Amino acid sequence: MAGEKKCPCCQEKAEHGRTKERSDKEYRDLMNRLKRIEGQVRGIQNMLEKDAYCTDVMVQVAAVNAALNSFNKVLLANHVRTCVAENIRKGNDEVIDELVNLLQKLMR
């Protein structure tokens, strides 16, 4: 990793790979979204326990998928505005390839 350019918002930690320091607002927003999604998933579990009708369960699963997609869109926008932009400003164009690879994975 020596000589590798790093953006200040994405720091390297050996035990977990890269990390990102987020503002309190960004952190709270993302955590609140995840907690709502977690609640939705628990709701689906309850529906199964109560023998809910298949289509009702599938509608709730679709809602969870939409919520996860929305979470990813917010996270991606924050990533582009911070990490990607900062890396490009510092001359690290490799971040563009990383972004393209990420978008390809997200579009599967």
N, C-alpha and C positions, 0 to 999 in steps of 0.2 A: 504494500500500500504506500510505500515511500514515494513521495513526489506526486501522489494523486491529489488533484484539486478537489476540495470539499467546500460545499456551501455552508455558511454559518448555521443555517437552520437544520441541516442534516448532518449530524455528527456521527463518527464511527465509534462503536463500542464493541470490543472483541467478543463478548459473550452473547450478544444479540444482533450483531450486524449494525446497520445504520439506524439512527434514531433522529427524531425531529422534536425540537422544542416548540410547543404551540402556545399561543396566547391563552389566557384564562378563558376568554370568550369562545375561542375556537374549540378548546378542549371541552367546555361545558356543552356547547352545541352538539358536538359529535357524540359525547357520552349520553346526552339526553335522547338523541336519535336512537342510539343502540339500546338504551333501556326500554324505549317504546317498542322497538322491534322484539326485544326479549319478552316483553309482556304479550305481544301478539303471538309469538311462538308458544308461550305458555297457554294462551287462549286456545290455540289449535290442539294442544295436548288435552285440554279439558274437553274440547268438542269430541275428540276420539273416545275419551273415557266415558262420555255421555252418549255414545253411539250416534253422533250427529250424522245427518244425511251427507253423502259423498260430495255433492256439488257445493254444499254450504262450506265444507272443509276446504275444498279446492279454491273457492272464492277467497277465503282467508289466507290460504297459501299464496295466492296471487298478490294479495295486499302486502304480505311480508316481502315477497320478491320485489314489488314496486318500492317498498320502503328501503330495502337494501340497495337497489339501484340508485335511489335518490341520495342515500348516504355516500355511495361511491362517487356520484357526480359532484357533491360538495367537497369531498376529500380530493378528488382530481383537480377541481378548480383551485383549491387552496395550494395544492402541490405545484401546479403550473405557475401560479402567481408568486410563489415564494421560492421553492427549491429550484425549479427549472429556470426561472427568470434570473435568479442570482448566479447560477452556474453559467448561463450564457453570457451574462455581464462580465464574468471572470474569465471568459474564454474557454470554458469547458464545454465544447460542442458534443462531447460523448453523451451528455444528458439528453440530447435530441434522440439518439438511437435508443436510449433507455425508455424514453417516453413513447416512441413508436412501438417498441416491443410490448410495453404495458398496454397500449391501446389495442394492439392485436389480441392480447390475452383477454381483455375486457369485452371484446366483440365476438368472442366464440359463442 
